[in-house]
């Protein structure tokens, strides 16, 4: 009897051991399967940047580039207005050279103060929201300034217009974040075609409107394109990288699916990777977080300052030279005392400004060709080198046509440098400070734009040679400094 009980217990023990081993093996197999599934899930995740590269350049990017380009064209209207009206107002309101220069300075002063603020708003509220706000702001005060009763009211209202223009660069930010890495540089350079078109259209419209209806109508008409842009903006979604950075993965995925549908290309297999790293939004200290970013920020601030000083200086100086008929640097033009003989732009003067403005088209073509070949840094250096050579040639006493040809080439190269900086700067910085970085750099450029009228419109009346020497020096410095930028972004995926 006892033997049977022992045998029975042994059998139960063996059966229980077998069951335990079976459960253990089953548990191990389950854990192994979970690990495999986890590994597969990780392999099938993709980032926003990878998704944008996979969807490629298609109808969505073309549509967005067209809308952003229209905004760039509308902003060009407001900026070029400064050049074509400053001489007209000088004669009509009997302004001194300093007062004429101040008309330009207040616009860029508002630009300088607001650009970093709009950048912070864009990094906190979104690029699209910022574009709505600043576009309405520019339109409202741009239209209102056409009713200015006197010089001081005009200064105040144009300063407010400049404050709104500080947010206009966010159009470049939102477009850059929708572009594949391989075509980003070329597309952002192409956007400058809209700027040149806006500049040329403004000169043509000014030539027609100012002599017939007057400068007030021109100022009012120049603000209207921004209303049209605001209607188009509904077709531009919020930046996917911004939505991801704010934790709005549903919105980011919805936008990616829309791009996939419009471009007729599938999303990568798997799911969108969730960004778990929370980074401070719009903090200026992030621009100097690493050694390479610190060096890049310092050099870029100087380059943006020099480029704006040169670009707007050449625009204003060419207007002064063409209106005065001065083609010899050794012959200073005395400041006018008798306003009865004040000379404004005639048809020939407008046409000469139009021709030199057209220079930005070949400048765009040159930049378009070499930016992906030379890279961003060498493109800036090359274009500034050419600009410095032809700026030196302005010292010569020549005919008006040869002078116009020199200015044509200088403006083409400096315009190309501006385009390259607009491509390069958003590529250097990560998403959470990209809008801020562009805003800070644009703000630095406006310091140059604030100061350059006192060279192009005041100093030039005392000494043309000295004025040109300042622009030559800045061109050479820009050429050299660009080579010391530590980061080359050609073909780089946005962070």
Secondary structure, DSSP 8 states (H G I E B T S, - for coil): -HHHHHHHHHHHHHHHHHHHHHHHHHHHHHHHHHHHHHHHHHHTEE-HHHHHHHH-S-HHHHHHHHHHHHHHHHHHHHHHHHHHHHHHHHHHTT--HHHHHHHHHHHHHHHHHHHHHHHHHHHHH-HHHHHHHHHHHHHHHHHHHTT--SHHHHHHHHHHHHHHHTTTTHHHHHHHTTS-TTTHHHHHHHHHHHHHHHHHHHHHHHHHHHHHT-HHHHHHHHHHHHHHHHHHGGGS---HHHHHHTT-HHHHHHHHHHHHHHHT----SSEE--------SS-GGGGGSSHHHHHHHHHHHHHHHHHHHHHHHHHHHHHHHHHHT---TTS-------GGG-----HHHHHHHHHHHTHHHHHHHHHHHHHHHH-HHHHHHHHHHHHHHHHHGGGS---HHHHHHHHHHHHHHHHHHHHHHHHHHHHHS-HHHHHHHHHHHHHHHHHHHHHHHIIIIIIHHH-HHHHHHHHHHHHHHHHHHGGG-S---TT----
